[in-house]
Amino acid sequence: MDRGEPVEAERVPCPRCRKGGVVPVMYGYPHFTDELQEALRGRRLVLGGCVPREERWACTACGTKYLEEPVPGARPGDFVLGVPVEVDVLRDGRRTRGLVTVRRRDPWTVAFRLRGSDDGPRIAAQGDDLFAAFQQLSRAAARVGVRLLVNGSRRDAHRCPPGSPGAERDVAFLTSGDATAPILGPADPDLLGTPEEQDRAHAAWRAGSGT
């Protein structure tokens, strides 16, 4: 598969790399007809292997797979209510993949499970806002040895002020001025903290800034 070519206008750009377009994934044992080979050459679909998986869409450049077709302009970690978002997690110190679903707003409800696992932990949590629900999810996940490698888990993360752009789906960062990012966007393991560390850091920041 060619990589790094310009994104065709009719395809949704990959939210992760922005270099490829997102196209359908074909599973199973394909018959390489002329039509299929032409579709592959034209990067109108990609082959996903013999065993069907949950992901139905993939980037033609970086290979990232998606459960649902991303919407135009989507950022890594953006979510649609009820649609699982695939995220990196640490389970007992080992990196793997999980699915986080934001189910509803009243109250905010967030659910987690390991991808492709029927015997792993399944967790749900609620809160008055998305950040509160995510903190509850983080606490429950930590009790079963799971840490989510996302912006909402960063020790410098805190809820966006009400009424600010992205307030219902982003987090703000104490160390980055006015910067915000999707709560489920990827984060480096070295930046992670507990909900208690987040609350202490935010309280100290407010005390120091006089707000």
DRENPAVEX-347460 format. One record per residue (C-alpha): residue in one letter; x, y, z. Coordinates in steps of 0.001 Angstrom, whole numbers, plus 500000, padded with zeros to 6 digits. Layout:
// DRENPAVEX-347460
AXYZ ...
END
This chain:
// DRENPAVEX-347460
M500000500000500000 D501338503423499076 R501776505815501984 G501886509554502360 E500091510499499120 P497746513521499122 V494258512963500481 E491601512802497767 A488918515454498212 E486045512970498468 R487574511049501370 V487508511995505044 P491107512748506121 C492535510485508798 P492224512306512162 R495511510753513331 C497981511398510492 R496124513786508130 K498036512211505213 G495645509496504081 G491959509099503414 V489642506827505418 V488177504013503305 P486245500768503962 V488052497651505213 M487415494333503459 Y487825491138505519 G487926487488504512 Y489507485609501607 P489115487923498618 H488821486899494991 F491198489217493201 T488896490234490403 D489773493088488089 E487330495306490003 L488941494490493360 Q492461495063492102 E491409498378490591 A489826499404493915 L493024498499495768 R495214500377493295 G492914503381493580 R492962503171497392 R489179502965497562 L489394500153500144 V491997498209502133 L492276494538503034 G491883493778506740 G492906490121506887 C491125486798507008 V489458487209510416 P486710489858510610 R487182492489513327 E485126495330514720 E486873498050512712 R485175498818509418 W487255501791508211 A491014502391507847 C493485505081506805 T495263504482503492 A498464506122504804 C499110505227508456 G496850502158508632 T494880503344511687 K491538501513511825 Y488243502997512972 L484982501497514182 E482978504206512415 E483841506539509563 P485269509734511099 V483388512928510418 P485158515645508374 G487372517757510607 A487477515139513386 R490448515222515739 P492028512179517396 G489774511352520357 D486660513138519128 F483548511121519922 V479951510668518859 L477454509709521558 G477047505932521625 V479954505214519240 P483040503508520789 V486388505303520495 E489479503110520342 V492216504207522770 D495553502947524035 V495596501652527613 L498044500143530064 R496782496933531622 D499015495766534468 G501791497813532880 R501422496346529374 R500160498416526460 T496985497249524739 R493818498698523203 G490451499523524710 L487131501057523749 V485579504059525501 T481960504983524791 V480334508233525875 R476719507070526150 R474692510095527140 R474700513555528695 D471991513454531377 P473777512321533415 W477084512012531579 T477819508287531283 V481117506796530108 A481850503085529567 F485065501128528984 R486025497654527837 L489098496039526348 R488983495675522584 G488275492134521355 S488065490695524875 D485014489006526369 D486611488300529750 G488224491661530458 P486829494371532732 R483720496286531703 I483324499572533539 A480722502333533498 A480768505629535383 Q478646508753535664 G479199512381536574 D477641515838536462 D479871516696533490 L482090514697531132 F485282515357533099 A483680514221536363 A482388511059534688 F485816510379533206 Q487510510816536590 Q485119508239538043 L485921505917535148 S489651506386535777 R489271505489539446 A487314502313538626 A489778501336535885 A492759501782538215 R491220499320540667 V491450496583537997 G494941497541536821 V493956499667533803 R495133503177532935 L493802505026529910 L496447506767527770 V494274509757526903 N494217513489527574 G491608513098530306 S494166511113532317 R496933513736532176 R497872515080535584 D497620518656534272 A494161518142532745 H491075519875534095 R487553520643532880 C487048523429530377 P485185526483531701 P481427526244531021 G480448527960527808 S483930527787526287 P484424526204522830 G484604522443523170 A483526522561526824 E481431519385526504 R484109517198524897 D487547518741525553 V489866519168528495 A492134522116529255 F495731521857530469 L497278523820533321 T500682523774531600 S499506524894528153 G497754528224528636 D494420528260526834 A495095525029524909 T492361522398524854 A492133518942523274 P489633516064523045 I489333514256526364 L489882510904524594 G492804512092522467 P496114510186522880 A498481511079525737 D502022510018526627 P502268507649529625 D504756509993531318 L502033512670531544 L499461510531533347 G498193511243536825 T495402510146539126 P492156512104539549 E493403513118542984 E496621514507541476 Q494548516393538910 D492380517955541620 R495398518937543742 A497189520470540760 H494109522451539770 A493560523673543349 A497188524817543575 W496929526548540190 R493776528400541240 A495374529443544525 G498444530727542697 S496492532578540024 G494018534125542453 T490983532740540585 
END
